[in-house]
Structures are given as C-alpha cells and as structure tokens.
Amino acid sequence: MDDVLERILANFSEEDRARLFFNARQYQLNRKAHIKKYNKFRKLQSEVIDSMENYILDGKYDINKYLKDMTSKVNFDKLKDKRFFNFDYDDPDDRTILDELFIYKNIEGIPSVTEIYLEKNKLRNEDKVKMLNAMNNSYVSLF
C-alpha cells in the first residue's frame, strides 16, 4: 500500500501534496460531531450578525442617537489614544470593531442593536433567539 501511495504522490508537486493532505485532514475533521456543531454555530452567528448589520444599514437603529448618548456617558478626554475613533467602514477590522460596538451592550443605559432587534422583530427560529439573547447578555472584551 505504501509503494502505491508513494508512486501516486510522486506525480504531485510538493505544494499539491501538502494541499492533498490538508484537504484530507479537513474532510476528516469536518465529519466529527463537535466540528459540525461548531460550524453550525458559526453559520448561525454569521447570519445573526449580518441581519443586525442590515438592520443598522437600513436605518432601523438610530446610530446618531446611540453615539450622542454614548458621548454623553463616556469621558473621552481620558482616553490616551484618540486614533481609536478613526474608523474606516470598508476596512474589515474596523468594520468588526464598529459592529461590535453597536451589537453588544457596551454602556449601561444605552440599548444595543441586539436589544432593539429582539424587541422589534418576531423571530421564529428558536436557535437565533437563543443566540441573540446570549449576545444581549454578553459584552466585548479582550482575553
């Protein structure tokens, strides 16, 4: 069996062999139950974040009011690095930061998009409701 495999692999470049082994490993991992659950969770999370992002972009969440309320409750003069506020929504990293600023409850007394989204939408998918409730009770932090 090893001789046959060696002869087959001899026809592949080193890069193709690496890709072949990587794909075989990915296939094997994707069949495991905990990986399937993880992938299902990530897909659901992506759908929820995308739908709330659209909620913001469609103007259903008053970002200006949020920012006004936020600036009235936070003393920005104490922040050492003012570059924090130079966001580019086309930059994926900056976009993630902005999305998380609005999606998670960051400042007490100011409703997040998640809170408003849960209040105003009648969701039928129980998993999405659970995900949104979990997000509503979470906060962004560094580990």
N, C-alpha and C positions, 0 to 999 in steps of 0.2 A: 504494500500500500504506500509506504514512504517513497519507493522508487517512482511509482506512478505520479505521486504528488510532486516530487522533485522535477520530473520531466515536464509536467504541465506548467509548473511555476517558472521553469527555465525560459518559457516563451514570453513571460511578462517582464516588463521593466521593474526596477526596484520600487518605483513610485506606484505602479499598478499593483504590485504585490502588497504593498502597505495598505493601499485603498481596499483591496480584496479582504485582507484580514480585518481591517477596521469595519467594513460593511458586515462581515460575518459576525463580528462581535456585537455590533449594533443590532443586528437581527436577533441574535441570541438574547441580548438584554431586553429588547422590546417585547419579548414573549413572556417575560417574568411578570407576575401579578402586581408586585409593588411598583414596577416601572409603568405598567398600564394605568394604575391608579394615579401615579404622578403625572403622566401625560394627559390623562383626563382632567385632572385638577388644573394643570397649566392652560389647557384649552379653554376651560370654563372661566378661569381668571382672565385670560386674554379677551374673551367675549364680553365679560362684565366691564373690564376697563375700557374696551372700545366703545361699548354702548354708552358709558358715562362720559367718555370723551366727546362722543357725538352730541350728547345731552348739553355739554358745555358749548360746543361749537354751534349748535342750533339756537343758542341764546336762551335756553330754558333755565340756566343758572346765571344769576347776576354777578358776574365776576367783579365788576366795578364796585358793587356794594360790598362784596367779600373783602376786596383789597382795602376799601375805605374803613371797614370795621376792623380789619387786621391792623392797619397802620395806627388806628386809634388805641389799640390794646397793647401794642408791642413798641418798646422803646428802641427804635432802630439806630439811634445815635450811639448806643452801647456796643453795637456790632463792630468788630475790628476790621473786617474785610467787606468793604462796600461793593466789591465786584460780584458778590452774591446776587445782586439784583440786575445784572446784565445778562438777560436770558435771550436765547435765540430759539424760537419755537421750531425751527427747521432742523436744529441740531438734536439728534436722538437722545443724548444725555440730558440736555437742558429740558427737552420735552418731558422726559420721565420725571425730572425734579418738579416741574410745574404741575404735571398731572397729579403727582403725589401730594403736592401742596394743597390742591383743591379736593382730592378724593378722600384723603384721610383727615380725621379730626385733629387739627394741629393746635387750635387756640380755643380754649374754653369759652363758651357763649356764642361762638360763630358756627353756624351749621355747615357741615361739609357737603359736597355734592352727593355723597353716599346717603346722608340723612334725607336730603330733599328728594333724591331719586327714589328712595324707599317709600317716602310718604306719598309721592305723587303718581307712582306707577303701580299698577296692579299686576304683579308678576305671577305667572302660573308655574314656572319651573322652580320646584322646591329647592333644588341644588343652588340655583342662582340666588334665591332669597337667603339661604344659609350663608353663602359666600359673601353677599352684601352685608348681612348682619355681622359676620366676622370682621369684615373690613371696617364697618362702622365702629366696632369696639376695639379696633387696632389703632396704632399710630406709627408714624415713620420714625425710625431711629437707626443709629449705627451700632453694629455689634462688634 
